[in-house]
Amino acid sequence: MAPVAARTFLTTLLAISFSLSAACLAQDSLPAPEPATQTQQPEADTSTKSPAAESSANKTAQDKSAKNKSKGKPVRRGTPPCLSWVDSEQPVRAVLLCVHGLGLHNGTYDAFGKRMSKLGYAVYAIDVRGFGSWMAAQGREKVDFDGCMEDVKSTLKVVHRAHPGLPVFILGESMGGAIALRACAQFPELVDGLISSVPAGDRFKQGQTKLTVAFHLIADPNTPFDIGTSVIKQATAKPELRDSWGNNPLSRLKVSANELIQFQNFMNQNHKFAVLIKERPVLFVQGCDDKLVRPEGTVELFNRLATKDRQIELIPKAEHLIFEEAQFTDREVEIVNNWLTAHLNSAKGNSQAIDSQEVQSKTEDEKKIGAN
């Protein structure tokens, strides 16, 4: 059967986990799920929810959101924004959690997820707070990196339970690369390795962007303005990619000055967290034709990593996006697959230790409940 992009039982668990308080998350009170399965569809339709269908569904959700807002009714989400790609014909070797870049959404990993699932990886992708499906969630439609990091943490816990004993790696691109880097630094017990693509905050035309943000900060700091159009023009020279990126209803082109300041502050802390990654293996990827993020910035950030197990790949002729929007080539897939394969054995021991700790933690919690 072909790879399936679907909202599975995992997303139900994620819905539960996102609704928990911080205290509950710390206690790790989610029940362990059964082994991951995918909803099966007729052969003629290999995906239960394609990115195109999701885009249409979310556009409808956004329309309903606007309508409900006018009536003063709150918008409630049934499930958190998570997609999965698992090939039922391939034994799962490891898990890959993907995080998207600024203005994008989890569906940008559709082609990459399908490709990697054929190689034996269970691939998941979440939306970052303020982007993708979150735009239709009243009260959660704004950029929130603290909330995002909690989302990543709880998602990592759930995928560990969905795939007990298997290594879990995190991959991110651009803003997502910085989020993945921080997750590896903050939650090393949940991450077996990091793949970070173009994570640097050092950008071309940064002075011009600062002036634009300063102007809007003075005029109206909370009103979104179009920053996405210029980002897209810098990120790619390909007309078809510009069109698909800019016209997708899940792409967010307008961001407020306050949100951009929060974004830049987050990116500025990359070096601080890079030095905290001391044991986990890290793969950095940077396109040599990137006109948005300076390749030198990525190399500088790479040199700040404390771990000895680190590797950087500079991709000739590659623009800003490498893994998202089907911009990868066979070479990039080979690089990632070879790197993951080389680290599977060492990572399995760490994952089994995590599963053991979770079982022990659950047993202790059960004893406390019984005592009470």
N, C-alpha and C positions, 0 to 999 in steps of 0.2 A: 504493500500500500504506500502511496506517496506521502511525503511529510505533511503534517497537519498543523495549520496555524489556528489555534483555538483558545477560547476561554474555558479552561478545564476546571476540575474540582479544585485545582491549586488556587484559582482566583477567588473561590469561595472562602478558602482559608485566609487568603490575603485580605478579603473584606472584613473577616473577623479580626485579624491582627491589626488592621489600620484603625479599627474602632476601639481597640483597647487603650487604656490609659498608659502613661509612661511607666507607672509602677507595675502594671500587669505585664508589659513587655519585658521589664527587668526580671520578673519572676518566670518568664518564659512559659506561660500557662496554656499555650495552644495544644490541642490534642494531636498526636502523631497520625498522619494520614496513611491510607493504604497506598501501595505502589502506584505511581503515576499512570493514568490511562488517558486515552484521547477519545472524544466522541467520534464515532465512525459515521461516515457519510457514504452515499452511493459512489461508485467509481467515477461517475461522470462529474462529480463535484468533490474535489479532494480537500477542500478546506471548509471548516464550519463557519469561519468568519475571516474573509480576506481583508487586507488593508483597505481595498476599495469599498467593500461592504461596510467596514468599520467607519470609514470616512463618512459614508452616507448616513449611517446610523447616528454618528456623533453630530453631524450637521443638523439632523432632525432633533437631537437632544439639545443642541444649542438654541434652536428655534423655540423649543418648548421651554427652555430655561428663560429666555427673554420674555416669553408670554407669561410664565408663572411669576416672574419678577414683577411684571406690571400689575399682577393681581395680588402681590404681596405674599405669595406662597413659596415656601422654601423648596429648593431642589434637593432631592435625596438620591444618592448613588446606590445601586444594588451591588455592584462589584467594583473593585479597584481596577485601574487600567493596566492590565497585564496580558501579553500575548505569549504563546508557547509554540515551539516547533519540535516535534518528536517523531522520528520515523519508526513506525511499529515493526518494520522489517529489519531494523538494525539494533543489536544489543547496545544499550547505553553505556558508554565508557566514562563519561564525565558530564558535568553540568556547566553551562555558560550563561551567566546573567549579564544582559546588555543594557547600557544606559545611553540615551541619545544626547545630541548636542542642542545648543541654544536655538529655540524657535522650532524645533522638530518634534517628533513623537515616536512612540515605540514601533509603529508600522514601518519606519524607515529601515528596520532590520529584517524585513520579510524575506528578501532574496538571500541574505547572509544566513538567516536562521534555517531556511530550507536547505541551503548548501551544506551547512555544518551538521545538520541532523542526519544527512545521508552518510556522514563520516562517523556516526555513532555518538553524537553529542545531543543532550537535551538542552535546548536553547530557550531562554526566557528573556523578555524585554518589558520594562516598565516605563510608564510615563513619569517624567519629573514634574513635581508640583508646579502648577502654573502653565503647563503645556499639554498638548494633545487632549485627551479626554477630560483632564482636569478643568479645561476652560469652560465646561458645561456644569461644573460642580460649584454651586453657590457657597461662598465662604472659603473655598479652596482654589479659586481660580487665579490667585496671585502667586508670584514666585515666592517660594518658601524653602530655603536650603536646609534649615534645621529640620523641617518636616520631611523633606526629601531624604535626608540621611536616616531618619527613623524608618521611612518606607523601605529603604535599601536594607537596613538591618533586619527588619521583620521579614522581608522577602527572602533574604539569605537563610534565615532560620527555617522558613517554610520549605524551601527547595532542599535543604538538608534532610528534612523529614520525609519529603516526597521521594528522595533518592538516597536512602541510608547507606553509608559506607562509600559513596562515590565522591570524588573530588569536586569541589565547586570553585570555579574561576569567575572573575568579574572582568568584563570588557566595557570600555566606554570610549566615546569619541568626542573631541573638542571639550565642551562643558562637561559632557558625560565622562570624558577621560579624567578630568579633574575630580569629579564625584567618585569615580571608581578608585582613583588614587587615594582619596581621603578615606573611603570605606576600607581599603586594604590596611591603612595606617590605624584606623580607629577600631576595626573589628577583625584583627588578624586571626582570631580563633574561628571565624566564619568564612574566611577567604583563603583558598589554597594557592592562589596566584593571581597576578594582575596583568592585564593587557590594556595599555593606555595609548590611545591614538590622538595625536596632536593636542595634548592637554595643557600646553603653556598659555599663560595669560598675556604674553607679550605679542601684541598684534600690530599689523601694518595700519597706518593712518590713525593711530591711537590718539594723537593730539587733536585731530579733527573730530573724532567721536566725543572726546572730553568736552570740547566747546559746545557741541550739539546738546549733550546731556546737561551741561551747565545752564544753557539757555532755557531748556524745558524745566530744569530744577527751580529756576527763578519764576518762570511763567506759571507753571502748574505741575508740581512734582508727582502727582498721583494720576494724571491723565496720560494714558498710553499714546505714543506717537510712533510713526513708521520708522523703525530701525532695520527691519528685516530686508527691505528691498536693497539697501546698500550692502548688507551682509551677504546676501545671495550673489550680488554682482562681484564682490571680492572673492567669494568662496569658489565660484566656478565660471568658466567662460563658455560652458556648454548650454546652448539655447534650450534643449529639451529638459535638462536638469533644472535650469532656472524656472521653466514653465511648471514642471511638476512640483517643485518645491514651493514656489510662490502661490500656486493655485490650489494646493491641497487645503481643504477646510480645517484640517488638524494642525497645519502649520501656523505658528503665531508670529506675525510680522510686527505687531504693535506692542510695545512694552513701555512702562512708565519710567521716568527718570529715577525714581526711588528704587525700582526693581533693577534697573541697570547698575546702580551704585551697589546694591546688594550682590549682584552678579560679579562685579569687578572686585569687590572686597573678598568674595569667596575665592576667585581665581588668584588673587594676590597672596593667598595663604598656601599655595601649592608647595613652595620650597620648605615651609615649616613642617608640612606633613610628609614630604618626601624623605626627610632625614629620619623619620620615625619608622620607616619600612626597613627593618633590619634583617629579617629572616625569609620572608616570602619571595619567590621568584617573580621577576618583573620583565615584561616585554614592552618597549616603547616603539611606536610606529609614527613616522612623519613623512608626509609627501614633500618632495623637493620643489614642486611647482605650486606650493601652497601660497596664495596671495592674501590670506587672511591672518593666519598665525605664522609668526617668524620661526623658521626651522631652527635658528640659533637659540631661541627661547626654549624649545623642546630639548635640545641637546644640553643646555645649561641645567634644566630641571632634572634631566637624566643623571647628570653628574652629581647631583645632590642626594641621590638615593643612597641609603646606608647599606642596603643588601649587596652581597658579593655576587649573587646570582641574578645578574641583570644583562639585558641585551637590547640593543636599539637597531631598528631597521629603517634606513632612509630609502624611500621608494621613488625611483626616477619617474618623472613625468606625471606623478600623482598630484592631484589638487588637494583641497582641504578635506573633503569627504573621501574616506577610503573603504570603510565597511558599511556605511549607510547608503541608502538609495541605490543599491546594486552597483556601486562604483569600484568594487574590488575586482581583481583579476585572479586567474589561477595561481599566480605567484603569491599573492597575499594570503590566499586560502592555504597554500602549501606552507608558508611561513608560520601561520598560526597553528595549523595542524601538527607540524613537526615540533613546535615549541611545546604545545600541550602534551603531545605523546611523550616527549622527553621528561616531562614532570609528573606524569600520572602515578608512577610507583611511589615516589616520595610523598605525593599529595594524599594518597590513599590512607597512609598511616595517620595523617593529621585528621582526615575526615572520620576515620573510625574512632579516634580519640574524642572527637566532638560528639559523635553519637553516644559513646559510652558516658560522657559527662552529662548529656541530656537525660539518659536513662537514670543515672544516679540522682540527678536533680529532681526528676519526676518522683522517684521512689521516696526521697526525703520529704518532698511536698505532700505526698500521699500519707506518710507517717504523721506529719504535723496535723493534717486534716483529721486523721483517725484519732489522734490524741485529743483534739478539740471536741 
